[in-house]
Amino acid sequence: MEIRKKLALFCNVNVNSVIEAIDADTIYDVPLLMKKEKLDERVLTKLKMTSKHEPELEQWKAFLGKLKNPVDEVTIGLVGKYVSLPDAYKSIAEAFIHAGSQNDCEVNVKWISSEEIDPDSVESILKGLDAVLVAPGFGERGLEGKIAAIRYVRENKIPFLGICLGMQMAVVEFARDVLGFDASTTELNPKTKHPVIDMMEEQKKITTKGGTMRLGAYACKLRKGSKANHIYGDTMIHERHRHRYEFNNKYLDQIEEAGMKAVGINPESGLVEVIELKDHPWFVGVQFHPELRSTVLNPHPLFVKFVAAAMEHKKTVNS
């Protein structure tokens, strides 16, 4: 109280308007700590507003309780080229926290630079992980490392989630190592013989909203009975996008016949939004960014089920 009085004196504010910013174990503690300091009451008073209701914080408290008292833990590798700056993947890291709490599980993220991965090093880097997420990004740097990582998890039946560029690299890897094509994305090799990932002609003509980028929320129709359909509990979803390159539908029939299924399609453009592997316990790639819609009270179902798959893989390996 003495400190509050001094702050009030020198800052020319009322004593009860001095709010202590208490150190927190997690950012998710902050709303409750601020409530304890009566910040909400002071703001309402200053704005000359009243409220007859107490904040509904039971779900938030339940989330925190599960977050701080997990009954299991998994280690998931995040393969990307910006891992030296983890905030580049902040939304993904937070989505793992939301999904971990939902599963009563602590998610330990192992940050892996895709530039350090090659066919010789991939096993030593990824061995022992409970699941692997290949992250989004732009440009050719680190793409071959992502492809090597995807081949390892595909062949070793490790749960996989590919987001945006991660999904695209899963398609490239499958076309190369299963179909035997000299395949690539035109982002990496503009002269590739088999551009299984390419910028569509109609996309090149777009000049608004970020130019050639496909931005914003788009609809996606999920194939009934697919893993994605079971995850979402629906056949029509809307997700946020931020990318330039797309699955090249010229190769759709060949890729599907070989076992990689396009189970999510944009109903207007026909563009592939979700892919799955037929003979794999949990292998999902999405063109959109599910991490951008995950919240404390509504963890994204893809992350929830991905963490659950990591838990199941860990159990199977250790049994």
C-alpha positions as CSV (number, residue, x, y, z in Angstrom):
1,M,0.0,0.0,0.0
2,E,2.9,2.4,0.8
3,I,4.2,1.9,-2.8
4,R,0.8,2.6,-4.2
5,K,0.6,5.8,-2.2
6,K,4.0,7.0,-3.5
7,L,3.1,6.1,-7.1
8,A,-0.2,7.9,-6.7
9,L,1.5,11.0,-5.3
10,F,4.1,11.2,-8.0
11,C,1.9,10.2,-10.9
12,N,-1.1,12.4,-9.8
13,V,-3.6,9.5,-9.8
14,N,-5.9,8.1,-7.1
15,V,-4.4,5.4,-4.9
16,N,-7.1,2.9,-5.9
17,S,-6.2,3.6,-9.6
18,V,-2.7,2.3,-9.2
19,I,-2.7,-1.3,-10.6
20,E,0.1,-3.7,-9.9
21,A,1.4,-5.7,-12.8
22,I,2.1,-8.9,-11.0
23,D,4.6,-11.4,-12.5
24,A,2.7,-14.3,-14.1
25,D,3.7,-17.8,-14.9
26,T,1.8,-17.6,-18.1
27,I,0.1,-14.8,-20.1
28,Y,-3.1,-16.6,-19.5
29,D,-2.9,-15.7,-15.8
30,V,-3.1,-12.0,-16.5
31,P,-6.9,-11.6,-16.8
32,L,-7.4,-13.2,-13.4
33,L,-4.5,-11.2,-11.8
34,M,-5.9,-7.9,-13.3
35,K,-9.3,-8.9,-11.9
36,K,-7.8,-9.4,-8.5
37,E,-6.3,-5.9,-8.8
38,K,-9.9,-4.6,-9.6
39,L,-8.8,-3.2,-12.9
40,D,-12.2,-3.9,-14.4
41,E,-14.0,-2.0,-11.7
42,R,-11.7,1.0,-12.0
43,V,-12.1,1.2,-15.8
44,L,-15.9,1.0,-15.5
45,T,-15.8,3.8,-12.9
46,K,-13.6,6.0,-15.0
47,L,-16.0,5.5,-18.0
48,K,-19.0,6.1,-15.7
49,M,-20.4,2.7,-16.6
50,T,-22.0,0.1,-14.4
51,S,-22.5,-3.6,-14.7
52,K,-24.9,-5.8,-12.8
53,H,-23.1,-9.0,-13.7
54,E,-19.8,-10.6,-12.6
55,P,-17.4,-11.6,-15.4
56,E,-18.0,-15.2,-16.5
57,L,-14.5,-16.7,-16.0
58,E,-15.3,-20.3,-15.1
59,Q,-14.2,-21.6,-18.5
60,W,-11.1,-19.6,-18.4
61,K,-10.3,-20.9,-14.9
62,A,-10.9,-24.4,-16.1
63,F,-8.5,-23.9,-19.0
64,L,-5.8,-22.6,-16.6
65,G,-6.4,-25.5,-14.2
66,K,-5.8,-28.1,-16.9
67,L,-2.9,-26.1,-18.4
68,K,-1.1,-26.1,-15.1
69,N,-1.9,-29.7,-14.1
70,P,-1.4,-31.9,-17.2
71,V,-1.6,-35.6,-16.8
72,D,0.5,-36.4,-19.9
73,E,3.1,-34.7,-22.1
74,V,4.3,-35.0,-25.7
75,T,7.1,-33.6,-27.8
76,I,6.2,-32.2,-31.2
77,G,8.7,-31.0,-33.7
78,L,8.0,-27.8,-35.5
79,V,10.0,-27.7,-38.7
80,G,10.4,-24.3,-40.2
81,K,13.0,-21.8,-41.4
82,Y,12.2,-19.0,-39.0
83,V,12.8,-20.9,-35.8
84,S,15.6,-18.6,-34.7
85,L,12.7,-16.1,-34.2
86,P,10.0,-18.3,-32.6
87,D,7.5,-15.4,-32.6
88,A,7.2,-15.9,-36.3
89,Y,5.2,-19.0,-35.3
90,K,3.5,-17.5,-32.3
91,S,0.0,-18.4,-33.4
92,I,1.0,-22.0,-33.8
93,A,2.7,-22.1,-30.4
94,E,-0.4,-20.7,-28.7
95,A,-2.6,-23.1,-30.6
96,F,-0.6,-26.0,-29.2
97,I,-1.1,-24.5,-25.7
98,H,-4.9,-24.4,-26.3
99,A,-5.0,-27.9,-27.7
100,G,-2.7,-29.3,-25.0
101,S,-5.0,-28.0,-22.2
102,Q,-8.0,-29.5,-24.0
103,N,-6.2,-32.9,-23.9
104,D,-4.8,-32.5,-20.3
105,C,-1.4,-32.7,-22.0
106,E,1.7,-30.5,-21.9
107,V,3.0,-29.9,-25.4
108,N,6.7,-29.5,-25.6
109,V,7.6,-27.9,-28.9
110,K,11.0,-28.8,-30.4
111,W,12.1,-26.0,-32.7
112,I,13.8,-27.4,-35.8
113,S,15.4,-25.4,-38.6
114,S,14.5,-27.0,-41.9
115,E,17.9,-25.8,-43.2
116,E,19.6,-28.3,-40.9
117,I,17.7,-31.3,-42.2
118,D,18.9,-33.4,-45.1
119,P,18.5,-37.1,-46.0
120,D,21.5,-38.0,-43.8
121,S,20.6,-36.0,-40.7
122,V,16.8,-36.3,-40.7
123,E,16.6,-39.5,-38.6
124,S,18.9,-38.2,-35.9
125,I,16.9,-34.9,-35.7
126,L,13.4,-36.3,-35.8
127,K,13.8,-39.7,-34.1
128,G,11.8,-39.9,-30.9
129,L,9.3,-37.1,-31.6
130,D,5.7,-37.9,-31.0
131,A,4.5,-35.8,-34.0
132,V,5.8,-33.3,-36.5
133,L,4.3,-30.1,-37.8
134,V,5.9,-28.6,-41.0
135,A,5.2,-24.9,-40.8
136,P,4.2,-22.2,-43.3
137,G,6.6,-19.8,-45.0
138,F,7.7,-18.2,-48.2
139,G,10.7,-18.7,-50.5
140,E,12.9,-21.5,-51.5
141,R,15.3,-21.5,-48.5
142,G,14.9,-24.7,-46.4
143,L,12.3,-26.4,-48.7
144,E,14.4,-29.5,-49.3
145,G,14.8,-29.9,-45.5
146,K,11.0,-29.8,-45.1
147,I,10.6,-32.4,-47.9
148,A,13.2,-34.7,-46.2
149,A,11.3,-34.3,-42.9
150,I,8.0,-35.2,-44.5
151,R,9.4,-38.3,-46.1
152,Y,10.7,-39.5,-42.8
153,V,7.3,-39.0,-40.9
154,R,5.4,-40.5,-43.8
155,E,7.5,-43.6,-44.0
156,N,7.7,-44.0,-40.2
157,K,4.0,-43.4,-39.5
158,I,4.6,-40.4,-37.3
159,P,1.6,-38.0,-36.9
160,F,2.0,-35.1,-39.3
161,L,0.3,-31.8,-39.8
162,G,1.4,-29.5,-42.7
163,I,0.2,-25.9,-42.8
164,C,0.2,-23.9,-46.1
165,L,3.7,-24.4,-47.4
166,G,4.0,-27.5,-45.2
167,M,1.0,-29.0,-47.0
168,Q,2.5,-28.1,-50.4
169,M,5.8,-29.8,-49.5
170,A,3.9,-32.9,-48.6
171,V,2.5,-33.0,-52.1
172,V,5.9,-32.5,-53.6
173,E,7.4,-35.2,-51.5
174,F,4.7,-37.7,-52.4
175,A,5.0,-36.9,-56.1
176,R,8.7,-37.5,-55.9
177,D,9.0,-40.5,-53.6
178,V,5.8,-42.4,-54.4
179,L,5.0,-41.4,-58.0
180,G,8.6,-41.1,-59.0
181,F,8.1,-37.7,-60.7
182,D,10.9,-35.1,-60.9
183,A,8.4,-32.9,-59.2
184,S,8.7,-29.6,-57.4
185,T,6.9,-26.3,-56.7
186,T,7.5,-23.5,-59.1
187,E,8.3,-21.4,-56.0
188,L,11.5,-23.5,-55.7
189,N,12.0,-24.4,-59.4
190,P,10.1,-22.4,-62.0
191,K,11.3,-24.8,-64.7
192,T,10.3,-28.0,-63.0
193,K,9.0,-30.8,-65.3
194,H,6.2,-31.6,-62.9
195,P,4.9,-28.5,-61.1
196,V,2.6,-30.2,-58.7
197,I,2.4,-26.9,-56.8
198,D,2.0,-23.9,-59.0
199,M,0.5,-20.4,-59.2
200,M,-2.7,-20.8,-61.0
201,E,-3.2,-18.6,-64.1
202,E,-6.3,-16.9,-62.7
203,Q,-4.2,-16.2,-59.5
204,K,-1.6,-14.4,-61.5
205,K,-4.2,-11.9,-62.8
206,I,-5.3,-10.8,-59.3
207,T,-4.1,-7.3,-58.5
208,T,-6.2,-6.5,-55.4
209,K,-5.9,-7.6,-51.8
210,G,-2.2,-8.4,-51.7
211,G,-1.7,-9.0,-55.5
212,T,-1.2,-12.6,-56.2
213,M,-1.8,-13.7,-52.7
214,R,-5.0,-15.5,-51.8
215,L,-6.1,-13.7,-48.6
216,G,-9.0,-13.9,-46.2
217,A,-11.6,-16.5,-45.3
218,Y,-12.7,-19.1,-47.9
219,A,-15.1,-22.0,-47.9
220,C,-13.9,-25.6,-48.0
221,K,-16.1,-28.6,-48.6
222,L,-14.8,-31.7,-46.8
223,R,-15.3,-35.2,-48.2
224,K,-17.7,-37.1,-46.1
225,G,-16.1,-39.8,-44.0
226,S,-12.6,-38.3,-44.3
227,K,-10.4,-37.7,-41.3
228,A,-10.9,-33.9,-41.7
229,N,-14.7,-34.4,-41.8
230,H,-14.5,-36.3,-38.4
231,I,-12.2,-33.7,-36.9
232,Y,-14.5,-30.8,-37.8
233,G,-17.8,-32.6,-37.4
234,D,-19.0,-30.9,-40.5
235,T,-18.7,-31.0,-44.3
236,M,-18.6,-27.3,-44.9
237,I,-16.0,-25.1,-43.1
238,H,-14.4,-21.6,-43.5
239,E,-10.8,-21.0,-42.9
240,R,-8.3,-18.2,-43.3
241,H,-5.7,-18.1,-46.1
242,R,-2.4,-16.3,-46.8
243,H,-0.6,-17.8,-49.7
244,R,0.3,-17.6,-53.5
245,Y,0.9,-21.1,-54.7
246,E,-1.7,-23.9,-55.0
247,F,-2.1,-27.6,-55.6
248,N,-1.9,-28.1,-59.3
249,N,-5.2,-30.0,-60.2
250,K,-3.6,-31.3,-63.4
251,Y,-2.0,-33.9,-61.1
252,L,-5.0,-34.6,-58.9
253,D,-6.1,-37.9,-60.4
254,Q,-2.6,-39.4,-60.4
255,I,-1.9,-38.3,-56.8
256,E,-5.2,-39.6,-55.6
257,E,-4.8,-43.0,-57.3
258,A,-1.4,-43.3,-55.5
259,G,-3.0,-42.8,-52.1
260,M,-2.9,-39.1,-51.2
261,K,-6.5,-37.9,-51.1
262,A,-7.8,-34.4,-51.7
263,V,-10.5,-34.4,-49.1
264,G,-11.1,-30.6,-48.9
265,I,-12.0,-28.6,-51.9
266,N,-12.9,-24.9,-52.4
267,P,-16.5,-25.2,-53.8
268,E,-16.1,-22.2,-56.1
269,S,-12.6,-22.5,-57.5
270,G,-12.1,-26.2,-57.2
271,L,-8.7,-25.6,-55.5
272,V,-7.5,-28.3,-53.1
273,E,-7.5,-27.2,-49.5
274,V,-6.9,-30.4,-47.5
275,I,-5.0,-33.6,-48.2
276,E,-4.7,-36.8,-46.3
277,L,-2.8,-40.1,-46.7
278,K,-4.9,-43.2,-47.0
279,D,-2.4,-45.6,-45.3
280,H,-1.2,-43.5,-42.4
281,P,-2.5,-43.1,-38.9
282,W,-2.6,-39.3,-38.9
283,F,-1.2,-37.4,-42.0
284,V,-3.1,-34.2,-42.8
285,G,-2.0,-31.1,-44.8
286,V,-4.1,-27.9,-45.0
287,Q,-3.6,-25.0,-47.4
288,F,-5.2,-22.6,-44.9
289,H,-4.0,-21.4,-41.5
290,P,-6.0,-23.1,-38.7
291,E,-3.7,-21.6,-36.0
292,L,-5.2,-18.1,-36.7
293,R,-8.6,-19.2,-35.4
294,S,-7.6,-21.0,-32.2
295,T,-8.5,-19.5,-28.9
296,V,-8.5,-20.4,-25.2
297,L,-12.2,-21.1,-25.2
298,N,-12.4,-22.6,-28.7
299,P,-9.2,-24.5,-29.4
300,H,-8.9,-25.3,-33.1
301,P,-10.1,-28.9,-33.7
302,L,-7.2,-29.7,-36.0
303,F,-4.7,-28.9,-33.3
304,V,-6.8,-30.7,-30.6
305,K,-6.9,-33.9,-32.7
306,F,-3.2,-33.5,-33.8
307,V,-2.1,-33.4,-30.1
308,A,-4.4,-36.4,-29.4
309,A,-2.7,-38.3,-32.2
310,A,0.7,-37.4,-30.8
311,M,-0.4,-38.8,-27.4
312,E,-1.6,-42.0,-29.1
313,H,1.6,-42.4,-31.1
314,K,3.6,-42.0,-27.9
315,K,1.5,-44.6,-26.1
316,T,1.9,-47.1,-29.1
317,V,5.6,-46.6,-29.3
318,N,6.1,-47.1,-25.5
319,S,3.7,-50.1,-25.2
